[in-house]
């Protein structure tokens, strides 16, 4: 752990906001793990290959006629890897969907959103953005099949306060996004265990409840958004990092701040994040030697 490193909840809080920052092209698809785990990239790529071989219909989906846009993404990924990671330019197998091939070259999940005109009576001039193709091997408690073809507002329907706080700003941001700039954001959540493929949240505390905190992990996502130059679609990337909460055990006030943050959440947010499931484990962590 870096000296004086804040825990993600100390840096990011829990309020629902875009929280976007500019991202350079060189940092678009980072090679290294955020926390210095030199084996994380290789593990994630192997797991992707396994999931694509054994559970392909669960981790990849695309509507018809998205192959051309998938090829646009594949070319961008290949160029990025050759330019910034100095990896040899290897022509991937595109016997299936090019987006599928692109996603198996990087640890990031790759999702494509397409613009659609809104109803004629809409006055804001924003388009509606729909999920039309995705390689999602590391879902954070959501099922890809449930979200396909839906607009952003419906995709985020389970998220408390999204409709009144972010639905319009998100559609506006996506519609006004220009080709070239890349936007990035981080978010965090909690889970028991370090599994990456988690379409459903575990509703159970580990059997070893006396030391449940040893099984508690922070799940962080580094997300980027960019508009594709040829199609005008938006590419959403997700790089997932899973770190034991104990990583921040020695960070001043990290665990107590997390408990306090949970107490400040709205009832709807607490239920959505199922934070009460983790409260006892965090209290154990706080008093452990």
Phi, psi and omega in degrees: 000136177292148180301132178062023178292125177282150173289155184302324180289335176287326180277322190255339184067203181226005183289149182276109181204162180294310177059040184274148174223162180286144179231131179284161178299322181296331182261008184300308180236081187302142178283316187274153174291144183300332184249018172079014177281103187290345180260355185299316182299313181296319179298317183291321178295320177296318180296322176300314179300319180294314181295320179294328179282323188257335186221043189302319182293342179271337186248354177221139176205148179202140175281161180301152174069029174252006183295324181295319178291323176300322178293324176299317178293316181302316179297320180294318180295315179299317179297318180296315181297321180289324186279314190256337179253356178057034177272145181298142179284100180251126179289114183286163177284117180245035178295336176254226182272134181300329178294324177298316179296317181298317184292334180279358178265348186223159177289340183290144164281146184235127182229139181248132177240133183249144180279143173225146178293141178278175178303151185299334182274000178290133187256350188272350179078001179278150173272166175258132187251123188243142177284117185243345177199144182198140164248108186233087180272340184235063182289138178264075173069043169208154188256124184304314183301331181286342186254345185301138178071357182276152175284167183305317183298321179285324178300320183264013183306322180289346185282118181302136174073004181296315186300314184278337186256325191235345186303307181291313177302323180294312179298321179295316181297315180298318182292321184273353181301137180260155174290134178118291181297145177244132177251145182225155176207163175237146168221172183214156173207175179245153173202155172271130182087165185249026179291141177269322179274094184228072177295338179233138179284136176291131181259016186234142172280142179306152184301326180278071188292339179295334179229044182299331182297336178289345180255006184266129184235148169266130179252118182242140179240125170264112186249143174229154177228134174209148179268133183280136188290327185274314186267334186080003174288167177248131177260125180248121180247147180226116173254120187258136176234134178237122187227137177302138176302331178299343176304330182252020182301324182267359177286127183308123173067009186301311184288317179295324177296322179294316177298318179294322179296319179298322180293333182274349180293151173294160179301322180294319180292320178299319179292318181297316181276353180052044186292334180297337177296333186257351188300312183297319179297321179292322176295321175299317180298322183295325184261355181290155181288000000 
